[in-house]
Amino acid sequence: MAVQTLDQPDRVGPKRVTKSLLGYGVLAGPVYVLVTLGQALTRDGFDPTRHQWSLLANGPGGWVQVVNFVVTGLMVVAFAVGLRRATAARWAPGLVAVYGVSLVGAGLFRADPALGFPAGAPEGLPAEVSGHGLLHLVCGVVGFVAVAVACFAVGRRCAAEGRRGWTVFSRVTGVGLLVGFAMAAAGQGGAAATLAFTAAVLLVWAWCAAVAVDRYRAVGPTA
C-alpha cells in the first residue's frame, strides 16, 4: 500500500490527524472484545460456546452491547478515514467504512433472542424473525462481506508489492471470516460453528489493528 503524499505546507498537521484516526483501528478491537467478554462472563445464562455475541444486546443490561456495537463501529469508520488519508488505495478504506457502519446498524437493530438467551427466550432459533432481527442479519452480511473483500483487496495490493507475509495474512483473514460466518449461519448454535465464528471475528480485529499500525508507521514522524 503506497503512502499517499501529504501537502508540504501543512505537512505536520495532516499527519497528526491521520495518525490519530489510524489509532482507532488499534483501539476498536480490544474495546469491542473486552466489553463483550466482560458481559459474557457476568451475565446469567450466556454460554460462549453456544451463543453468538450479538445476543448480549438482549435482556437486562443489553444496552451495554448496543453501545459497544455503536461505539466500535464509529471507531472503525474513523480508522477507515485515516486509512484513506494514509494510502493511495480506494477500495479497502471504503469497504472498511462499510464494515464500521454495519456495526452501528447491528447495534441499533438487535438480534432476536434465541437459544435460551436471555432467560425466557426459545431454546432453539425463533420461529419468526422480527423486523429488527432481519435488519441485524442484513447488517452482518453486508459488513462481513465488505471487510472480507477489503482483506482481499489489501492482499492483492501487497502481492503486487512483494509483501508476502501481508498477502497471506490478509487472504487468510478474508477466507476465515467468510467461512466462520457461513458456519455460524448454518450451525444452529453448535459449539464448533459458534467458536469458529468467534475466532474469525477476533482475526478480523487483529487484521485491522495490524493494518493500522503498518500505515501509522508508514505515515512517518510528525515533527
JOBEL-V454930 format. One record per residue. N is the residue number from 0. RES is the residue in one small letter. PHI is phi as a letter, one per 40 degrees, with the letter a starting at -180 (NA if undefined). PSI is psi in whole degrees, 0 to 359 (* if undefined). OMEGA is omega in whole degrees, 0 to 359 (none if undefined). Layout:
# JOBEL-V454930
n:N res:RES phi:PHI psi:PSI omega:OMEGA
n:N res:RES phi:PHI psi:PSI omega:OMEGA
This chain:
# JOBEL-V454930
n:0 res:m phi:NA psi:110 omega:182
n:1 res:a phi:c psi:140 omega:181
n:2 res:v phi:c psi:132 omega:179
n:3 res:q phi:c psi:134 omega:180
n:4 res:t phi:c psi:131 omega:179
n:5 res:l phi:c psi:148 omega:179
n:6 res:d phi:d psi:133 omega:185
n:7 res:q phi:c psi:317 omega:184
n:8 res:p phi:d psi:323 omega:182
n:9 res:d phi:b psi:35 omega:190
n:10 res:r phi:c psi:314 omega:186
n:11 res:v phi:c psi:312 omega:181
n:12 res:g phi:d psi:306 omega:179
n:13 res:p phi:d psi:323 omega:179
n:14 res:k phi:c psi:320 omega:179
n:15 res:r phi:c psi:317 omega:179
n:16 res:v phi:c psi:314 omega:181
n:17 res:t phi:d psi:314 omega:181
n:18 res:k phi:c psi:325 omega:176
n:19 res:s phi:c psi:317 omega:179
n:20 res:l phi:c psi:319 omega:178
n:21 res:l phi:c psi:329 omega:179
n:22 res:g phi:d psi:331 omega:179
n:23 res:y phi:c psi:335 omega:176
n:24 res:g phi:c psi:332 omega:176
n:25 res:v phi:c psi:322 omega:186
n:26 res:l phi:c psi:326 omega:189
n:27 res:a phi:d psi:311 omega:183
n:28 res:g phi:c psi:306 omega:179
n:29 res:p phi:d psi:321 omega:178
n:30 res:v phi:c psi:310 omega:182
n:31 res:y phi:c psi:313 omega:184
n:32 res:v phi:c psi:315 omega:183
n:33 res:l phi:c psi:319 omega:178
n:34 res:v phi:c psi:319 omega:179
n:35 res:t phi:c psi:314 omega:180
n:36 res:l phi:c psi:323 omega:177
n:37 res:g phi:d psi:320 omega:178
n:38 res:q phi:c psi:317 omega:183
n:39 res:a phi:d psi:328 omega:182
n:40 res:l phi:c psi:348 omega:186
n:41 res:t phi:b psi:344 omega:183
n:42 res:r phi:c psi:129 omega:184
n:43 res:d phi:c psi:133 omega:173
n:44 res:g phi:g psi:352 omega:181
n:45 res:f phi:c psi:127 omega:181
n:46 res:d phi:b psi:109 omega:183
n:47 res:p phi:c psi:340 omega:179
n:48 res:t phi:c psi:352 omega:182
n:49 res:r phi:b psi:324 omega:186
n:50 res:h phi:b psi:133 omega:174
n:51 res:q phi:c psi:153 omega:186
n:52 res:w phi:c psi:335 omega:180
n:53 res:s phi:c psi:330 omega:183
n:54 res:l phi:c psi:341 omega:180
n:55 res:l phi:c psi:346 omega:178
n:56 res:a phi:c psi:354 omega:181
n:57 res:n phi:b psi:159 omega:174
n:58 res:g phi:g psi:183 omega:179
n:59 res:p phi:d psi:130 omega:182
n:60 res:g phi:g psi:1 omega:181
n:61 res:g phi:c psi:337 omega:180
n:62 res:w phi:c psi:334 omega:180
n:63 res:v phi:c psi:316 omega:180
n:64 res:q phi:c psi:328 omega:175
n:65 res:v phi:c psi:311 omega:179
n:66 res:v phi:c psi:321 omega:179
n:67 res:n phi:d psi:313 omega:178
n:68 res:f phi:d psi:311 omega:185
n:69 res:v phi:c psi:313 omega:183
n:70 res:v phi:c psi:312 omega:181
n:71 res:t phi:c psi:327 omega:176
n:72 res:g phi:c psi:317 omega:178
n:73 res:l phi:c psi:325 omega:176
n:74 res:m phi:c psi:321 omega:178
n:75 res:v phi:c psi:321 omega:177
n:76 res:v phi:c psi:316 omega:178
n:77 res:a phi:c psi:318 omega:177
n:78 res:f phi:c psi:319 omega:180
n:79 res:a phi:c psi:321 omega:177
n:80 res:v phi:c psi:316 omega:178
n:81 res:g phi:c psi:322 omega:179
n:82 res:l phi:c psi:321 omega:178
n:83 res:r phi:c psi:322 omega:179
n:84 res:r phi:c psi:332 omega:188
n:85 res:a phi:c psi:356 omega:182
n:86 res:t phi:b psi:166 omega:174
n:87 res:a phi:c psi:356 omega:181
n:88 res:a phi:c psi:151 omega:178
n:89 res:r phi:b psi:315 omega:186
n:90 res:w phi:c psi:309 omega:185
n:91 res:a phi:d psi:310 omega:179
n:92 res:p phi:d psi:319 omega:180
n:93 res:g phi:c psi:319 omega:180
n:94 res:l phi:c psi:323 omega:176
n:95 res:v phi:c psi:322 omega:177
n:96 res:a phi:c psi:320 omega:177
n:97 res:v phi:c psi:319 omega:177
n:98 res:y phi:d psi:316 omega:179
n:99 res:g phi:c psi:315 omega:179
n:100 res:v phi:c psi:323 omega:180
n:101 res:s phi:c psi:326 omega:177
n:102 res:l phi:c psi:319 omega:176
n:103 res:v phi:c psi:314 omega:179
n:104 res:g phi:c psi:321 omega:179
n:105 res:a phi:c psi:332 omega:176
n:106 res:g phi:c psi:320 omega:181
n:107 res:l phi:c psi:329 omega:179
n:108 res:f phi:b psi:100 omega:187
n:109 res:r phi:c psi:148 omega:171
n:110 res:a phi:c psi:149 omega:178
n:111 res:d phi:c psi:142 omega:173
n:112 res:p phi:d psi:142 omega:183
n:113 res:a phi:a psi:166 omega:173
n:114 res:l phi:f psi:34 omega:176
n:115 res:g phi:g psi:7 omega:178
n:116 res:f phi:b psi:133 omega:355
n:117 res:p phi:c psi:185 omega:182
n:118 res:a phi:d psi:133 omega:181
n:119 res:g phi:g psi:348 omega:179
n:120 res:a phi:c psi:154 omega:178
n:121 res:p phi:d psi:147 omega:182
n:122 res:e phi:c psi:333 omega:176
n:123 res:g phi:b psi:206 omega:175
n:124 res:l phi:c psi:153 omega:181
n:125 res:p phi:c psi:142 omega:181
n:126 res:a phi:c psi:324 omega:178
n:127 res:e phi:b psi:138 omega:179
n:128 res:v phi:c psi:129 omega:179
n:129 res:s phi:c psi:171 omega:178
n:130 res:g phi:c psi:315 omega:180
n:131 res:h phi:c psi:329 omega:177
n:132 res:g phi:c psi:321 omega:178
n:133 res:l phi:c psi:318 omega:179
n:134 res:l phi:c psi:325 omega:176
n:135 res:h phi:c psi:316 omega:179
n:136 res:l phi:c psi:317 omega:179
n:137 res:v phi:c psi:316 omega:178
n:138 res:c phi:d psi:319 omega:180
n:139 res:g phi:c psi:314 omega:181
n:140 res:v phi:c psi:311 omega:182
n:141 res:v phi:c psi:314 omega:183
n:142 res:g phi:c psi:314 omega:183
n:143 res:f phi:c psi:323 omega:176
n:144 res:v phi:c psi:319 omega:181
n:145 res:a phi:c psi:312 omega:183
n:146 res:v phi:c psi:330 omega:176
n:147 res:a phi:c psi:316 omega:178
n:148 res:v phi:c psi:324 omega:176
n:149 res:a phi:c psi:319 omega:177
n:150 res:c phi:c psi:316 omega:180
n:151 res:f phi:c psi:323 omega:179
n:152 res:a phi:c psi:317 omega:178
n:153 res:v phi:c psi:319 omega:179
n:154 res:g phi:c psi:321 omega:179
n:155 res:r phi:c psi:316 omega:180
n:156 res:r phi:c psi:318 omega:180
n:157 res:c phi:c psi:326 omega:177
n:158 res:a phi:c psi:320 omega:179
n:159 res:a phi:c psi:332 omega:180
n:160 res:e phi:c psi:359 omega:179
n:161 res:g phi:g psi:20 omega:180
n:162 res:r phi:c psi:84 omega:189
n:163 res:r phi:c psi:316 omega:180
n:164 res:g phi:d psi:314 omega:178
n:165 res:w phi:c psi:324 omega:179
n:166 res:t phi:c psi:311 omega:181
n:167 res:v phi:c psi:314 omega:181
n:168 res:f phi:d psi:314 omega:183
n:169 res:s phi:c psi:317 omega:182
n:170 res:r phi:c psi:320 omega:178
n:171 res:v phi:c psi:320 omega:179
n:172 res:t phi:c psi:314 omega:180
n:173 res:g phi:c psi:313 omega:180
n:174 res:v phi:c psi:316 omega:181
n:175 res:g phi:d psi:321 omega:180
n:176 res:l phi:c psi:314 omega:181
n:177 res:l phi:c psi:319 omega:179
n:178 res:v phi:c psi:315 omega:180
n:179 res:g phi:c psi:319 omega:179
n:180 res:f phi:c psi:319 omega:179
n:181 res:a phi:c psi:319 omega:178
n:182 res:m phi:c psi:318 omega:180
n:183 res:a phi:c psi:320 omega:181
n:184 res:a phi:c psi:329 omega:183
n:185 res:a phi:b psi:358 omega:190
n:186 res:g phi:c psi:346 omega:178
n:187 res:q phi:f psi:35 omega:178
n:188 res:g phi:g psi:10 omega:179
n:189 res:g phi:c psi:148 omega:184
n:190 res:a phi:c psi:316 omega:183
n:191 res:a phi:c psi:315 omega:181
n:192 res:a phi:c psi:318 omega:181
n:193 res:t phi:c psi:316 omega:181
n:194 res:l phi:c psi:325 omega:177
n:195 res:a phi:c psi:319 omega:179
n:196 res:f phi:c psi:319 omega:178
n:197 res:t phi:c psi:317 omega:179
n:198 res:a phi:c psi:321 omega:180
n:199 res:a phi:c psi:319 omega:178
n:200 res:v phi:c psi:317 omega:178
n:201 res:l phi:c psi:322 omega:179
n:202 res:l phi:c psi:320 omega:178
n:203 res:v phi:c psi:317 omega:178
n:204 res:w phi:c psi:322 omega:178
n:205 res:a phi:c psi:321 omega:179
n:206 res:w phi:c psi:315 omega:179
n:207 res:c phi:d psi:315 omega:181
n:208 res:a phi:c psi:319 omega:181
n:209 res:a phi:c psi:318 omega:177
n:210 res:v phi:c psi:318 omega:180
n:211 res:a phi:c psi:316 omega:180
n:212 res:v phi:c psi:318 omega:180
n:213 res:d phi:c psi:314 omega:180
n:214 res:r phi:c psi:326 omega:178
n:215 res:y phi:d psi:315 omega:179
n:216 res:r phi:c psi:323 omega:183
n:217 res:a phi:c psi:332 omega:179
n:218 res:v phi:c psi:326 omega:176
n:219 res:g phi:g psi:177 omega:182
n:220 res:p phi:c psi:153 omega:181
n:221 res:t phi:c psi:0 omega:180
n:222 res:a phi:a psi:* omega:none
